[in-house]
Amino acid sequence: MEDCLKLDQQLCFSIYVLHREIMQQYRPVLDKIGLTYPQYITLMALWENDVMTVNQLGDQLKLDNGTLTPLLKRLEAKKFLKRTRRKSDERVVEISLTDDGKKIKEEAGSVPGQILTALNLNIKDMHALKTLSDKIFSGIQKM
């Protein structure tokens, strides 16, 4: 029973340390293209969809509006996206990529490979880790 309270036996601690290390690996790679990690994942979502509402984007990124709004303002100031109110319902804000927001995708194309290299992972390892992570998250969401 005592072993279950040892720090090195804790899954949560292992994931916490891994998260911090992964973010440290992303920082210099994303600095080269002038993005933070939250900005990067926001653009990734928009590269897939081009136009989304704030609520849709928040749902996809698992971010609340209080976190998302300042993030969107910073990306808009960088001229990567624009926010417009929907004409049919002005309560709905739509986000779309600008030409600059579309162009930076080319620069960002090398990021995943650089991160895999930095983490000493291959594609197979990455898929296995992601599959397990998705399984855990899905299980939590069903509770």
C-alpha positions as CSV (number, residue, x, y, z in Angstrom):
1,M,0.0,0.0,0.0
2,E,2.9,2.4,0.8
3,D,4.3,2.1,-2.8
4,C,1.1,3.5,-4.2
5,L,2.0,6.8,-2.6
6,K,5.5,7.0,-4.0
7,L,5.9,9.9,-6.5
8,D,7.6,7.7,-9.1
9,Q,4.6,5.3,-9.1
10,Q,2.1,8.0,-10.0
11,L,0.7,8.1,-13.5
12,C,-0.4,11.7,-13.0
13,F,3.1,12.8,-12.2
14,S,4.6,11.0,-15.2
15,I,2.0,12.7,-17.5
16,Y,2.6,16.1,-15.8
17,V,6.4,15.8,-16.4
18,L,5.9,14.6,-19.9
19,H,3.6,17.5,-20.7
20,R,6.1,20.0,-19.4
21,E,8.9,18.4,-21.5
22,I,6.8,18.3,-24.7
23,M,5.9,22.0,-24.3
24,Q,9.6,22.9,-23.7
25,Q,10.4,21.1,-27.0
26,Y,7.7,23.0,-28.9
27,R,8.7,26.4,-27.6
28,P,11.9,27.0,-29.7
29,V,10.4,25.4,-32.8
30,L,7.3,27.6,-32.7
31,D,9.4,30.7,-31.7
32,K,11.0,30.4,-35.1
33,I,7.7,31.0,-36.8
34,G,6.4,33.5,-34.3
35,L,3.7,31.3,-32.6
36,T,2.9,30.1,-29.1
37,Y,1.6,26.6,-28.7
38,P,-2.1,27.7,-28.2
39,Q,-1.8,29.9,-31.3
40,Y,-0.4,27.0,-33.3
41,I,-3.2,24.6,-32.4
42,T,-5.8,27.3,-33.1
43,L,-4.3,27.8,-36.6
44,M,-4.2,24.0,-37.0
45,A,-8.0,23.8,-36.4
46,L,-8.6,26.7,-38.8
47,W,-6.3,25.1,-41.5
48,E,-8.7,22.1,-41.4
49,N,-11.9,24.2,-41.4
50,D,-11.0,27.7,-42.7
51,V,-14.2,29.2,-41.1
52,M,-15.5,28.4,-37.7
53,T,-17.5,30.0,-35.0
54,V,-15.9,30.9,-31.7
55,N,-18.0,28.2,-30.0
56,Q,-17.0,25.5,-32.6
57,L,-13.3,26.4,-32.2
58,G,-13.6,26.3,-28.4
59,D,-15.2,22.9,-28.5
60,Q,-12.6,21.5,-30.8
61,L,-9.7,23.0,-28.8
62,K,-11.3,22.2,-25.4
63,L,-10.9,25.9,-24.5
64,D,-13.4,28.2,-22.9
65,N,-14.3,31.6,-24.3
66,G,-12.3,33.4,-21.6
67,T,-9.2,31.7,-22.8
68,L,-10.0,31.7,-26.5
69,T,-10.9,35.4,-26.9
70,P,-7.5,36.9,-26.0
71,L,-5.8,34.2,-28.0
72,L,-7.9,35.1,-31.0
73,K,-7.2,38.8,-30.5
74,R,-3.5,38.2,-30.6
75,L,-3.8,36.1,-33.8
76,E,-5.9,38.8,-35.3
77,A,-3.3,41.4,-34.4
78,K,-0.7,39.2,-36.2
79,K,-3.0,39.3,-39.2
80,F,-3.5,35.5,-39.3
81,L,-7.2,35.6,-38.8
82,K,-10.2,37.9,-38.8
83,R,-13.3,37.8,-36.6
84,T,-16.6,38.9,-38.0
85,R,-20.2,38.8,-36.7
86,R,-22.6,36.6,-38.6
87,K,-25.1,38.8,-40.4
88,S,-28.0,36.5,-39.7
89,D,-27.2,36.4,-36.0
90,E,-24.8,39.0,-34.7
91,R,-24.3,37.1,-31.4
92,V,-22.3,34.6,-33.4
93,V,-18.7,35.4,-34.2
94,E,-17.1,33.7,-37.1
95,I,-13.3,33.2,-37.4
96,S,-11.6,32.9,-40.8
97,L,-8.0,32.7,-41.9
98,T,-6.4,35.6,-43.7
99,D,-3.9,35.0,-46.6
100,D,-1.1,35.3,-44.0
101,G,-2.8,32.7,-41.8
102,K,-3.0,30.3,-44.8
103,K,0.6,31.0,-45.8
104,I,2.1,30.3,-42.3
105,K,0.9,26.7,-42.7
106,E,3.8,26.1,-45.0
107,E,6.3,27.1,-42.4
108,A,4.5,25.1,-39.7
109,G,4.6,22.0,-41.9
110,S,8.0,21.1,-40.5
111,V,6.9,21.4,-36.8
112,P,5.6,17.8,-36.3
113,G,8.7,16.2,-37.7
114,Q,11.0,18.4,-35.5
115,I,9.0,17.5,-32.4
116,L,9.1,13.8,-33.1
117,T,12.9,14.1,-33.5
118,A,13.2,16.2,-30.4
119,L,11.2,13.6,-28.4
120,N,13.1,10.7,-30.0
121,L,9.9,9.2,-31.3
122,N,9.0,7.6,-34.6
123,I,5.6,7.7,-36.3
124,K,4.5,4.3,-34.9
125,D,5.4,5.4,-31.3
126,M,3.6,8.7,-31.8
127,H,0.4,6.9,-33.0
128,A,0.5,4.5,-30.1
129,L,0.9,7.2,-27.6
130,K,-1.9,9.3,-29.2
131,T,-4.2,6.3,-29.3
132,L,-3.7,5.6,-25.6
133,S,-4.1,9.3,-24.8
134,D,-7.4,9.5,-26.8
135,K,-8.6,6.3,-25.1
136,I,-8.0,7.8,-21.6
137,F,-9.7,11.1,-22.6
138,S,-12.7,9.4,-24.1
139,G,-13.1,7.3,-21.0
140,I,-13.0,10.3,-18.8
141,Q,-15.6,12.1,-20.9
142,K,-18.0,9.2,-20.6
143,M,-17.9,9.4,-16.8
